[in-house]
Amino acid sequence: MTSAYDFSAVDIDGAERGLDEFRGKAVLVVNTASKCGFTPQYEGLEELYRKYQDEGLVVLGFPCDQFRNQEPGDEAEIKEFCSLTYDVTFPMFSKVDVNGPDAHPLYRWLRDQKSGVLGDRIKWNFTKFLIDADGSVVDRYAPTTKPEDIADDIEKLLR
């Protein structure tokens, strides 16, 4: 696989979606969780999405339950939580593993493209990967990086 657009994933409603539908856009991929100290970042992610979607940004949320069982719900519960609590309108996907032998292929590829503090391993929920219009990983951001702190990097990709 040579680009993010070579992958597919099951969305929160159970439909297989090819990431090639986002070709030509800046993409922010985030592993999310509903019961995490970083969960309020949903608000900032949604703000980024609403502010820049018309210019070509899409945020993709991938719920993950690998970190202290902080995403225990099923897809319907996750969707309801995101909608009612944070009015999330960006695309959400079904729960995935981001580390280990069962890690989603997209996440294995993302980790291979940009290492973090712990090598390629995802450290925690709300690790973010910024992908350019060609499907290449531009940067990786720690869970502590607030969505608004990525705005300048997103703007550079949208110019």
N, C-alpha and C positions, 0 to 999 in steps of 0.2 A: 504494500500500500504506500502510495506516494503523496497522498493528500487527504485532508479530512473528508473530502467529498467522495472518497472511495468507500465510505462506511455507511451502514444503515443502523437504525435502532427502532425499537418499538416505542411508540409514543404513549402518553399517559392513558389514552383511550384504547390501547391495544392494537393500533394499526402500525404496520411496518412502514418506516419512512426512510427514504434515501437522503443522506445529508447533501447529496448533489443538488437538492432543491434550493439550497442556500448558496450555491456557487455565485461568485461575484459580490458577495456581501462580506462585511466584517462580522465575525462570529465570536461570541464570548460563551465558552462552554464552562459550566459550573456544576460541581457535585453538591447537592443540596441536602438539607435535613430540616425537619419541622420542630425538633426539640433540642436544638443546639444553641449555645450562647451566641453564635453568629447568625441565627435564623433571621433576625431583623434586617440582615443584608438583602433579603427578598425585596424590601422596599426600595433600596438603592438600585438593585438590579432592574426592577420595574421602571424606575425613573430613567435610567440609562436607555432602556428599550424604548420607552415612549418618546424620549427626547431625540433619539437618533435613528429610529426605525425608518423614517421616510428618507433618510440619507444613506441607508444601506446597512444598518446594524441589526443583527438578530442575537438574542440571548437564548441559550438552550440550557434548560435545567435538567439535571440527571440526579434524581433522588438516590441516596445511598445509605444503607443501614450498617455499614462496616465499622462505624466509630461509636462505640458504647450504646448501640441500639437506639440512636437518636432519630431514626426514621422507621418506627415500628409499624406504621399503618400500611394498608394496601393502597393501590393506585387511586381508588375512588376517594379514600380518606385524605390522601395527599392532595389530590386535585381540589377537594372541598376546602381544606385548610388554606391552601395557597390562594384560592379565589376569595374566600370570605375574610381571611385575615389580612392579606396583602394585595388583593385585587390583581393578582398575577395574570397577565395576558400573553406573556411570551411563551413559546413552546416548551412544554414539559414532557419528559419521557418516563417510561417505566423504571422502577428501581433497578440499579445495576451495582455490581461490584466494581471498584476502581483499582483494587490491589489484589494480589494473589492469583492462584491458578484459574479462578473463574472470572477474572476481570474482563469487562467488556472489551472487545477488540479495539474500539475507538480509544479507550483509556490506556490500553497497553501501548498503542501508537503515540498518543499524546505524551505519556511518560517517557517514552523513548526519544521523543523530539526535544523535550525540555526537562532537564532535571531540576529538582528543588533542593532544599536544605538536607533532606534525607536521601539524597540520590534521586532515583526515578520514582520512588514510592510516594504516593499521595499522603500527606501528613494528617489531614483532617478535612472535615466538611468545609465547603465553600472555597476550595482551591479553584482558581480560575485560569483558563487558557484562552488567549486571544489569538484568533486565526484570521489571516488576511483573505482577500478576495480570491486568491489562487488556491486557498486551502492549506497554506503553510502556517505552522505555529510561529507566531511573532514573539510571544512572551508568556510566562507563567507567573501567577501571582499567589502569594500566600493567603491562607484563610483570613489573616488579620488585615489584609489589604481591603479597604472599603471600596465598594463599586465606584463611588464618585472620584476616587483617586486614580482610576483607570481612564477617566474621560479624555485626558489629553492624548493618551496613546490611541484611543479609539478615533479621536478627531483626525489624527495623522493618517490613519488608514482610510478615512472617508474623504480625504482631499483629492 
